[in-house]
Amino acid sequence: MRDTRESRLLLVLLIVIAFALITVDIRGGEDSPVDGARRAAAAVLGPVENGVSSAVDPIGNAIGAVRDSGERHDRIAVLERENAGLKARLGSDDRNRSRVRQLDSMLKTAGAGQYGIKAAEVIGIGAAQGFSWTVTIDAGAKDGLRRDMTVLNGDGLVGRVTTVGPSTATVLLANDPDFTVGTRMEKTDELGFASGGGDGPLRVQLLNGKSKVKKGDRLVTFGSEADKPFVPGVPVGVVTRVDPSGGDLTRTVYVKPYTGFTKLDIVGVVVEAPREDPRDTVLPPAAKPTPTPTVTVTVTPSPQAPGELAQSGQPQEQ
C-alpha cells in the first residue's frame, strides 16, 4: 500500500473506530450493543489485519482486542451455563428435603413396628407383566430381597415383592385388583380380607357379618404364616363406608388406604419380621374430635321508666 494522504487518513479512521468499539464494548459488559457485530467485525477486519500488521501495529492490536473481547464473552457464557446448572441443582433441594422427610417417616414406622427394612427408591412404574399396579425399585437379590416380602413406607402398607432381579425388584401395589391381604380392625380385632380397588378405596370383607364397624375405624395387616408375604401390624387404612349387614355371613366395608400409590418415591422392604406382633402400635395417634362451640344467649329484662309502666296498663303509685 502506498503511503499517501488517503491511506494515512484511512488508518487513523480505523484506529479511532476500533478504540471507540472497544470502549463501548467494555462499558456495555454482557449487554454490549456491539456484541452481535463483534464477530462480524472480526471476520471482516481479519484480512485487513493480515495485510497491514507488518506496517501498522496499532490496528492489529485493536482487532486483537476485539477478538479477545469475544473470547471473554464466550467465557462469560460458559459461566452463565454453569450458574444455571447450579441453580437447577439448588432448585432440587425441595425434592431432597421431601425425600429426607419420607425416609425419616419410614424409619419411625419401622422403629415402631420393630421391622428390619431395606430402603429403596421407586425407579419405574408399571412393569412388563401387564396392566397390574406395580412399581420397580432399585434393590434386589444382592440387597437381601426375596419374593413375597412386605413393602411399606412412612404412611403404611405399599404392597409385596413379586419378582426379584440381581439389583431391582417388582412390587405389586396394595391397590391392584389382584392384591389381597389379611386385615385386623383396631380395638375390636375383627378379621377380614382387603382387596385392591385401583383408583378407588380398598374393599374389605369382614368375616363376621354382625361385626360392629363404623366410619373412621382403622385397620392393620393381620400377618401371614412365617411372616410372608405380610408381617403384622402395618397400617392399612381408614373405613370410609360400611355396607348394611343384611344377615350375610360376611360384611363389606370400604377403606381409604394410608398410602398414596400415585406418588411413591422412598419405600422400605421388610427383610426382618418383628419378634412380636406390634398390634396397633404402628398406627398414628388417633385424631381428637374438634369440640363444637356452644353459644348460650341469656336475655335480661331491662328496667322500665314510670311512663312506660303507665302505658302498659300497670297502676302508678301516688
Contacts in CASP RR format, 6 or more apart in sequence:
PFRMAT RR
TARGET T0000
AUTHOR 0000-0000-0000
METHOD contacts of the structure
MODEL  1
MRDTRESRLLLVLLIVIAFALITVDIRGGEDSPVDGARRAAAAVLGPVEN
GVSSAVDPIGNAIGAVRDSGERHDRIAVLERENAGLKARLGSDDRNRSRV
RQLDSMLKTAGAGQYGIKAAEVIGIGAAQGFSWTVTIDAGAKDGLRRDMT
VLNGDGLVGRVTTVGPSTATVLLANDPDFTVGTRMEKTDELGFASGGGDG
PLRVQLLNGKSKVKKGDRLVTFGSEADKPFVPGVPVGVVTRVDPSGGDLT
RTVYVKPYTGFTKLDIVGVVVEAPREDPRDTVLPPAAKPTPTPTVTVTVT
PSPQAPGELAQSGQPQEQ
1 7 0 8 1.000
1 52 0 8 1.000
1 55 0 8 1.000
11 52 0 8 1.000
11 56 0 8 1.000
11 59 0 8 1.000
14 48 0 8 1.000
14 59 0 8 1.000
14 62 0 8 1.000
15 58 0 8 1.000
15 59 0 8 1.000
15 62 0 8 1.000
18 59 0 8 1.000
18 62 0 8 1.000
18 63 0 8 1.000
18 65 0 8 1.000
18 66 0 8 1.000
19 62 0 8 1.000
21 34 0 8 1.000
21 38 0 8 1.000
21 41 0 8 1.000
21 66 0 8 1.000
22 62 0 8 1.000
22 65 0 8 1.000
22 66 0 8 1.000
22 69 0 8 1.000
24 32 0 8 1.000
24 33 0 8 1.000
24 34 0 8 1.000
25 32 0 8 1.000
25 34 0 8 1.000
25 35 0 8 1.000
25 38 0 8 1.000
25 66 0 8 1.000
25 69 0 8 1.000
26 69 0 8 1.000
30 73 0 8 1.000
30 76 0 8 1.000
32 38 0 8 1.000
32 73 0 8 1.000
34 41 0 8 1.000
35 73 0 8 1.000
38 66 0 8 1.000
38 69 0 8 1.000
38 70 0 8 1.000
38 73 0 8 1.000
39 70 0 8 1.000
41 63 0 8 1.000
41 66 0 8 1.000
42 63 0 8 1.000
42 66 0 8 1.000
42 67 0 8 1.000
42 70 0 8 1.000
45 63 0 8 1.000
45 66 0 8 1.000
46 63 0 8 1.000
48 59 0 8 1.000
48 63 0 8 1.000
49 59 0 8 1.000
49 60 0 8 1.000
49 63 0 8 1.000
49 64 0 8 1.000
52 59 0 8 1.000
52 60 0 8 1.000
53 59 0 8 1.000
53 60 0 8 1.000
98 265 0 8 1.000
99 265 0 8 1.000
99 266 0 8 1.000
102 153 0 8 1.000
102 154 0 8 1.000
102 265 0 8 1.000
102 266 0 8 1.000
103 119 0 8 1.000
103 266 0 8 1.000
105 153 0 8 1.000
105 154 0 8 1.000
105 155 0 8 1.000
106 117 0 8 1.000
106 119 0 8 1.000
106 152 0 8 1.000
106 153 0 8 1.000
106 154 0 8 1.000
106 266 0 8 1.000
106 267 0 8 1.000
106 268 0 8 1.000
108 154 0 8 1.000
109 115 0 8 1.000
109 152 0 8 1.000
109 153 0 8 1.000
109 154 0 8 1.000
109 155 0 8 1.000
109 156 0 8 1.000
109 235 0 8 1.000
109 282 0 8 1.000
110 116 0 8 1.000
110 117 0 8 1.000
110 152 0 8 1.000
110 268 0 8 1.000
110 270 0 8 1.000
112 278 0 8 1.000
112 281 0 8 1.000
112 282 0 8 1.000
113 233 0 8 1.000
113 274 0 8 1.000
113 278 0 8 1.000
113 281 0 8 1.000
113 282 0 8 1.000
114 274 0 8 1.000
114 275 0 8 1.000
114 276 0 8 1.000
114 278 0 8 1.000
115 150 0 8 1.000
115 152 0 8 1.000
115 231 0 8 1.000
115 270 0 8 1.000
115 272 0 8 1.000
115 273 0 8 1.000
115 274 0 8 1.000
116 270 0 8 1.000
116 271 0 8 1.000
116 272 0 8 1.000
116 273 0 8 1.000
117 152 0 8 1.000
117 268 0 8 1.000
117 269 0 8 1.000
117 270 0 8 1.000
117 271 0 8 1.000
117 272 0 8 1.000
118 139 0 8 1.000
118 143 0 8 1.000
118 144 0 8 1.000
118 145 0 8 1.000
118 268 0 8 1.000
118 269 0 8 1.000
118 271 0 8 1.000
119 139 0 8 1.000
119 266 0 8 1.000
119 267 0 8 1.000
119 268 0 8 1.000
120 137 0 8 1.000
120 138 0 8 1.000
120 139 0 8 1.000
120 143 0 8 1.000
120 169 0 8 1.000
120 266 0 8 1.000
120 267 0 8 1.000
120 268 0 8 1.000
120 269 0 8 1.000
121 137 0 8 1.000
121 138 0 8 1.000
121 265 0 8 1.000
121 266 0 8 1.000
121 267 0 8 1.000
122 135 0 8 1.000
122 136 0 8 1.000
122 137 0 8 1.000
122 264 0 8 1.000
122 265 0 8 1.000
122 266 0 8 1.000
122 267 0 8 1.000
123 136 0 8 1.000
123 137 0 8 1.000
123 138 0 8 1.000
123 168 0 8 1.000
124 135 0 8 1.000
124 136 0 8 1.000
125 134 0 8 1.000
125 135 0 8 1.000
125 136 0 8 1.000
126 132 0 8 1.000
126 133 0 8 1.000
126 134 0 8 1.000
126 135 0 8 1.000
126 136 0 8 1.000
127 134 0 8 1.000
127 135 0 8 1.000
127 136 0 8 1.000
127 163 0 8 1.000
127 170 0 8 1.000
129 162 0 8 1.000
129 163 0 8 1.000
129 170 0 8 1.000
132 172 0 8 1.000
132 176 0 8 1.000
132 178 0 8 1.000
133 172 0 8 1.000
133 173 0 8 1.000
133 175 0 8 1.000
133 176 0 8 1.000
133 179 0 8 1.000
133 198 0 8 1.000
133 261 0 8 1.000
134 162 0 8 1.000
134 170 0 8 1.000
134 171 0 8 1.000
134 172 0 8 1.000
134 173 0 8 1.000
134 176 0 8 1.000
135 170 0 8 1.000
135 171 0 8 1.000
135 173 0 8 1.000
135 264 0 8 1.000
136 168 0 8 1.000
136 169 0 8 1.000
136 170 0 8 1.000
136 171 0 8 1.000
137 151 0 8 1.000
137 168 0 8 1.000
137 169 0 8 1.000
137 170 0 8 1.000
137 171 0 8 1.000
137 267 0 8 1.000
137 269 0 8 1.000
138 167 0 8 1.000
138 168 0 8 1.000
139 145 0 8 1.000
139 167 0 8 1.000
139 168 0 8 1.000
139 169 0 8 1.000
139 269 0 8 1.000
140 164 0 8 1.000
140 165 0 8 1.000
140 166 0 8 1.000
140 167 0 8 1.000
140 168 0 8 1.000
140 169 0 8 1.000
141 164 0 8 1.000
141 165 0 8 1.000
141 166 0 8 1.000
141 167 0 8 1.000
142 166 0 8 1.000
142 167 0 8 1.000
143 167 0 8 1.000
144 271 0 8 1.000
145 161 0 8 1.000
145 164 0 8 1.000
145 169 0 8 1.000
145 269 0 8 1.000
145 271 0 8 1.000
146 161 0 8 1.000
146 164 0 8 1.000
147 161 0 8 1.000
147 162 0 8 1.000
147 163 0 8 1.000
147 164 0 8 1.000
148 160 0 8 1.000
148 161 0 8 1.000
148 162 0 8 1.000
148 228 0 8 1.000
148 229 0 8 1.000
149 160 0 8 1.000
149 161 0 8 1.000
149 228 0 8 1.000
149 229 0 8 1.000
149 269 0 8 1.000
149 270 0 8 1.000
149 271 0 8 1.000
150 157 0 8 1.000
150 159 0 8 1.000
150 160 0 8 1.000
150 221 0 8 1.000
150 227 0 8 1.000
150 229 0 8 1.000
150 230 0 8 1.000
150 231 0 8 1.000
150 234 0 8 1.000
150 269 0 8 1.000
150 270 0 8 1.000
151 157 0 8 1.000
151 158 0 8 1.000
151 159 0 8 1.000
151 160 0 8 1.000
151 161 0 8 1.000
151 171 0 8 1.000
151 267 0 8 1.000
151 268 0 8 1.000
151 269 0 8 1.000
151 270 0 8 1.000
152 158 0 8 1.000
152 159 0 8 1.000
152 234 0 8 1.000
152 267 0 8 1.000
152 268 0 8 1.000
152 270 0 8 1.000
153 259 0 8 1.000
153 264 0 8 1.000
153 266 0 8 1.000
153 267 0 8 1.000
153 268 0 8 1.000
155 235 0 8 1.000
155 258 0 8 1.000
155 259 0 8 1.000
155 260 0 8 1.000
156 234 0 8 1.000
156 235 0 8 1.000
156 236 0 8 1.000
156 237 0 8 1.000
156 257 0 8 1.000
156 258 0 8 1.000
156 259 0 8 1.000
156 282 0 8 1.000
157 174 0 8 1.000
157 181 0 8 1.000
157 221 0 8 1.000
157 234 0 8 1.000
157 235 0 8 1.000
157 236 0 8 1.000
157 257 0 8 1.000
157 258 0 8 1.000
157 259 0 8 1.000
158 171 0 8 1.000
158 173 0 8 1.000
158 174 0 8 1.000
158 259 0 8 1.000
158 261 0 8 1.000
158 264 0 8 1.000
158 267 0 8 1.000
158 268 0 8 1.000
159 171 0 8 1.000
159 172 0 8 1.000
159 173 0 8 1.000
159 174 0 8 1.000
159 179 0 8 1.000
159 181 0 8 1.000
160 171 0 8 1.000
160 172 0 8 1.000
160 179 0 8 1.000
160 181 0 8 1.000
160 229 0 8 1.000
160 230 0 8 1.000
161 169 0 8 1.000
161 170 0 8 1.000
161 171 0 8 1.000
161 172 0 8 1.000
161 229 0 8 1.000
161 269 0 8 1.000
162 170 0 8 1.000
162 171 0 8 1.000
162 172 0 8 1.000
163 169 0 8 1.000
163 170 0 8 1.000
164 170 0 8 1.000
169 269 0 8 1.000
171 267 0 8 1.000
172 178 0 8 1.000
172 179 0 8 1.000
173 179 0 8 1.000
173 261 0 8 1.000
174 181 0 8 1.000
174 194 0 8 1.000
174 196 0 8 1.000
174 202 0 8 1.000
174 236 0 8 1.000
174 257 0 8 1.000
174 259 0 8 1.000
174 261 0 8 1.000
175 196 0 8 1.000
175 197 0 8 1.000
175 198 0 8 1.000
175 199 0 8 1.000
175 200 0 8 1.000
175 202 0 8 1.000
175 257 0 8 1.000
175 261 0 8 1.000
176 196 0 8 1.000
176 197 0 8 1.000
176 198 0 8 1.000
177 195 0 8 1.000
177 196 0 8 1.000
177 197 0 8 1.000
177 198 0 8 1.000
179 195 0 8 1.000
179 196 0 8 1.000
180 193 0 8 1.000
180 194 0 8 1.000
180 195 0 8 1.000
180 196 0 8 1.000
181 193 0 8 1.000
181 194 0 8 1.000
181 221 0 8 1.000
181 222 0 8 1.000
181 230 0 8 1.000
181 236 0 8 1.000
182 191 0 8 1.000
182 192 0 8 1.000
182 193 0 8 1.000
182 194 0 8 1.000
182 221 0 8 1.000
182 222 0 8 1.000
182 223 0 8 1.000
182 224 0 8 1.000
182 230 0 8 1.000
183 191 0 8 1.000
183 192 0 8 1.000
183 193 0 8 1.000
183 194 0 8 1.000
183 204 0 8 1.000
183 219 0 8 1.000
183 220 0 8 1.000
183 221 0 8 1.000
183 222 0 8 1.000
183 236 0 8 1.000
184 190 0 8 1.000
184 191 0 8 1.000
184 192 0 8 1.000
184 219 0 8 1.000
184 220 0 8 1.000
184 221 0 8 1.000
184 222 0 8 1.000
184 232 0 8 1.000
184 233 0 8 1.000
185 191 0 8 1.000
185 206 0 8 1.000
185 211 0 8 1.000
185 213 0 8 1.000
185 217 0 8 1.000
185 218 0 8 1.000
185 219 0 8 1.000
186 217 0 8 1.000
186 218 0 8 1.000
186 219 0 8 1.000
186 220 0 8 1.000
186 280 0 8 1.000
186 283 0 8 1.000
187 280 0 8 1.000
188 211 0 8 1.000
188 212 0 8 1.000
188 213 0 8 1.000
188 217 0 8 1.000
190 206 0 8 1.000
190 207 0 8 1.000
190 208 0 8 1.000
190 211 0 8 1.000
190 213 0 8 1.000
191 206 0 8 1.000
191 207 0 8 1.000
191 208 0 8 1.000
191 222 0 8 1.000
192 204 0 8 1.000
192 205 0 8 1.000
192 206 0 8 1.000
192 207 0 8 1.000
192 222 0 8 1.000
193 204 0 8 1.000
193 205 0 8 1.000
194 202 0 8 1.000
194 203 0 8 1.000
194 204 0 8 1.000
194 219 0 8 1.000
194 236 0 8 1.000
194 255 0 8 1.000
195 202 0 8 1.000
195 203 0 8 1.000
195 204 0 8 1.000
195 205 0 8 1.000
196 202 0 8 1.000
196 203 0 8 1.000
197 203 0 8 1.000
201 240 0 8 1.000
201 241 0 8 1.000
201 254 0 8 1.000
201 255 0 8 1.000
201 256 0 8 1.000
201 257 0 8 1.000
202 236 0 8 1.000
202 237 0 8 1.000
202 254 0 8 1.000
202 255 0 8 1.000
202 256 0 8 1.000
202 257 0 8 1.000
203 252 0 8 1.000
203 254 0 8 1.000
203 255 0 8 1.000
204 219 0 8 1.000
204 239 0 8 1.000
204 252 0 8 1.000
204 253 0 8 1.000
204 254 0 8 1.000
204 255 0 8 1.000
205 250 0 8 1.000
205 251 0 8 1.000
205 252 0 8 1.000
206 213 0 8 1.000
206 250 0 8 1.000
206 251 0 8 1.000
206 252 0 8 1.000
206 253 0 8 1.000
207 250 0 8 1.000
208 250 0 8 1.000
208 251 0 8 1.000
209 245 0 8 1.000
209 247 0 8 1.000
209 248 0 8 1.000
209 249 0 8 1.000
209 250 0 8 1.000
209 251 0 8 1.000
210 245 0 8 1.000
210 247 0 8 1.000
210 251 0 8 1.000
211 251 0 8 1.000
213 239 0 8 1.000
213 242 0 8 1.000
213 251 0 8 1.000
213 253 0 8 1.000
214 239 0 8 1.000
214 242 0 8 1.000
215 239 0 8 1.000
215 240 0 8 1.000
215 241 0 8 1.000
215 242 0 8 1.000
216 238 0 8 1.000
216 239 0 8 1.000
216 240 0 8 1.000
217 238 0 8 1.000
217 239 0 8 1.000
217 253 0 8 1.000
218 235 0 8 1.000
218 236 0 8 1.000
218 237 0 8 1.000
218 238 0 8 1.000
218 239 0 8 1.000
218 280 0 8 1.000
218 283 0 8 1.000
218 286 0 8 1.000
219 235 0 8 1.000
219 236 0 8 1.000
219 237 0 8 1.000
219 238 0 8 1.000
219 239 0 8 1.000
219 255 0 8 1.000
220 232 0 8 1.000
220 233 0 8 1.000
220 234 0 8 1.000
220 235 0 8 1.000
220 236 0 8 1.000
220 279 0 8 1.000
220 280 0 8 1.000
220 282 0 8 1.000
220 283 0 8 1.000
221 230 0 8 1.000
221 231 0 8 1.000
221 232 0 8 1.000
221 233 0 8 1.000
221 234 0 8 1.000
221 236 0 8 1.000
222 230 0 8 1.000
222 232 0 8 1.000
222 233 0 8 1.000
223 230 0 8 1.000
223 231 0 8 1.000
223 232 0 8 1.000
223 233 0 8 1.000
223 277 0 8 1.000
224 230 0 8 1.000
224 231 0 8 1.000
227 270 0 8 1.000
227 273 0 8 1.000
231 270 0 8 1.000
231 273 0 8 1.000
231 274 0 8 1.000
232 274 0 8 1.000
232 277 0 8 1.000
232 278 0 8 1.000
232 279 0 8 1.000
233 277 0 8 1.000
233 278 0 8 1.000
233 279 0 8 1.000
233 280 0 8 1.000
233 281 0 8 1.000
233 282 0 8 1.000
234 282 0 8 1.000
235 258 0 8 1.000
235 282 0 8 1.000
235 283 0 8 1.000
235 284 0 8 1.000
236 255 0 8 1.000
236 257 0 8 1.000
236 258 0 8 1.000
237 255 0 8 1.000
237 256 0 8 1.000
237 257 0 8 1.000
237 258 0 8 1.000
238 255 0 8 1.000
238 256 0 8 1.000
238 258 0 8 1.000
239 253 0 8 1.000
239 254 0 8 1.000
239 255 0 8 1.000
240 254 0 8 1.000
240 255 0 8 1.000
240 256 0 8 1.000
241 253 0 8 1.000
241 254 0 8 1.000
242 251 0 8 1.000
242 252 0 8 1.000
242 253 0 8 1.000
242 254 0 8 1.000
243 251 0 8 1.000
243 252 0 8 1.000
243 253 0 8 1.000
243 254 0 8 1.000
245 251 0 8 1.000
304 312 0 8 1.000
306 316 0 8 1.000
307 316 0 8 1.000
309 316 0 8 1.000
310 316 0 8 1.000
END
